[in-house]
Amino acid sequence: MSLDDVSTTPAAQSERSEVTAGAAQGGYGDLARRVRDAGLMRRRPVAFTRNASAVLAALGMVIAVMLTHRHACWLLAMTPVLAVLANRTSFLGHDIGHLQVTRSSRGSRVLGLAFRRAQPLLRDFCDEHQIPYLECSALAAYAAAVKHMHRVGATLRG
């Protein structure tokens, strides 16, 4: 029995037609309904507050370490941690964008506006202090930090 024979069996044709009919009938609306019914779109202000607090506290600790330990090894060690925290911050922004944070859509829109306004401020701060600013993956951010350290002549040891 060949692969063509298997795909043309009555059971395979029936399954294929059911999938095609389901996609034609429901499409995105059906998927959205299933996601909503599973509770994945409900607002979670307590979880958001807990996550945002943890990210901000960790961000504060990393910045404190970077300010008190100016040696390149410490700064380089903090770069991946900072990248992960930046990633977590973007997930918080994603939740805000999907109106999953506050109990009202107006509150989520206000938070979203605050997030959108913070990004250019951070970019300007980095430009002003000659800090590389990237919106990319953690690995690319780490590579940019190493490149910057070499460019400014920071010693990596001793």
Legacy VTK file of the C-alpha trace (Angstrom):
# vtk DataFile Version 3.0
C-alpha trace
ASCII
DATASET POLYDATA
POINTS 158 float
0.000 0.000 0.000
1.503 3.346 -1.038
1.160 6.742 0.545
-1.280 7.767 -2.186
-3.509 4.788 -1.365
-3.641 5.783 2.318
-4.590 9.393 1.615
-7.438 8.358 -0.698
-9.119 5.919 1.669
-12.715 6.806 2.574
-11.721 7.496 6.219
-8.960 9.906 5.198
-11.256 11.690 2.732
-13.974 11.992 5.377
-11.526 13.403 7.944
-10.137 15.851 5.402
-13.616 17.065 4.445
-14.568 17.535 8.124
-11.460 19.669 8.725
-12.107 21.715 5.584
-15.778 22.192 6.474
-14.890 23.190 10.024
-12.380 25.759 8.803
-14.871 27.161 6.309
-17.671 27.374 8.873
-15.854 28.609 11.941
-12.411 29.804 10.945
-10.997 32.333 13.367
-14.319 32.850 15.122
-14.497 29.184 16.099
-10.933 29.245 17.398
-11.553 32.465 19.337
-14.687 30.970 20.889
-12.796 27.846 21.981
-9.986 29.943 23.486
-12.495 32.137 25.336
-14.442 29.099 26.567
-11.214 27.612 27.937
-10.753 30.775 30.032
-7.543 31.861 28.311
-8.805 35.378 27.554
-10.120 36.335 30.973
-8.613 39.336 32.664
-6.113 38.630 35.451
-5.274 41.874 37.291
-3.843 40.101 40.360
-1.499 37.914 38.302
-0.436 40.931 36.249
0.310 42.960 39.369
2.331 40.098 40.830
4.301 39.595 37.587
4.875 43.317 37.040
6.069 43.744 40.640
8.496 40.839 40.307
9.873 42.150 37.009
10.288 45.690 38.366
11.964 44.449 41.560
14.373 42.248 39.605
15.053 45.092 37.183
15.868 47.374 40.104
18.269 44.810 41.564
20.044 44.313 38.224
20.420 48.060 37.726
21.741 48.412 41.296
24.338 45.690 40.644
25.315 47.352 37.367
25.734 50.737 39.055
27.730 49.418 42.020
29.891 46.905 40.144
31.307 48.827 37.196
33.769 46.135 36.149
33.115 44.739 32.680
32.752 41.152 33.928
29.850 42.127 36.200
28.233 44.193 33.472
28.602 41.354 31.013
27.158 38.886 33.513
24.096 41.098 34.006
23.415 41.446 30.281
21.534 38.143 29.807
19.554 38.768 32.994
18.634 42.206 31.701
17.624 40.678 28.363
15.303 38.190 30.082
13.749 41.004 32.121
13.243 43.045 28.949
11.542 40.020 27.430
9.265 39.652 30.476
8.425 43.358 30.201
7.395 42.839 26.572
5.098 39.985 27.663
3.462 42.351 30.140
2.995 44.838 27.308
1.497 42.060 25.191
-1.050 41.263 27.901
-1.921 44.942 28.145
-2.377 45.095 24.375
-4.848 42.214 24.505
-6.824 43.922 27.292
-6.136 41.093 29.740
-4.856 43.183 32.610
-7.449 45.454 34.130
-11.117 44.875 34.742
-12.030 47.540 32.182
-10.803 48.064 28.658
-10.265 51.769 29.458
-7.741 50.887 32.173
-5.880 48.575 29.802
-5.773 51.292 27.163
-4.296 53.750 29.672
-1.628 51.204 30.657
-0.930 50.493 26.985
-0.437 54.192 26.329
2.016 54.387 29.242
3.993 51.436 27.844
4.060 52.990 24.365
5.291 56.307 25.753
7.992 54.658 27.886
9.704 52.992 24.935
10.881 56.199 23.170
11.992 57.608 26.534
14.156 54.542 27.116
15.531 54.746 23.569
16.402 58.451 24.030
18.073 57.755 27.389
20.215 55.041 25.807
21.161 57.310 22.895
22.056 60.128 25.275
24.347 57.878 27.349
25.743 56.039 24.310
24.216 52.733 25.399
23.288 50.346 22.579
19.515 50.047 22.397
18.044 47.022 20.653
14.627 45.538 20.273
15.669 41.957 19.613
16.276 38.536 21.109
18.303 37.923 24.258
21.183 36.412 22.270
21.376 39.384 19.900
21.280 41.799 22.864
24.125 39.895 24.567
26.186 39.953 21.349
25.610 43.706 21.023
26.714 44.244 24.636
29.940 42.307 24.068
30.589 44.250 20.863
29.988 47.530 22.698
32.371 46.526 25.514
35.098 45.801 22.990
34.399 49.049 21.116
34.718 51.228 24.225
37.793 49.304 25.347
36.417 47.806 28.544
38.625 45.078 29.927
36.932 41.749 30.402
39.362 40.587 33.089
41.190 41.888 35.997
LINES 1 159
158 0 1 2 3 4 5 6 7 8 9 10 11 12 13 14 15 16 17 18 19 20 21 22 23 24 25 26 27 28 29 30 31 32 33 34 35 36 37 38 39 40 41 42 43 44 45 46 47 48 49 50 51 52 53 54 55 56 57 58 59 60 61 62 63 64 65 66 67 68 69 70 71 72 73 74 75 76 77 78 79 80 81 82 83 84 85 86 87 88 89 90 91 92 93 94 95 96 97 98 99 100 101 102 103 104 105 106 107 108 109 110 111 112 113 114 115 116 117 118 119 120 121 122 123 124 125 126 127 128 129 130 131 132 133 134 135 136 137 138 139 140 141 142 143 144 145 146 147 148 149 150 151 152 153 154 155 156 157
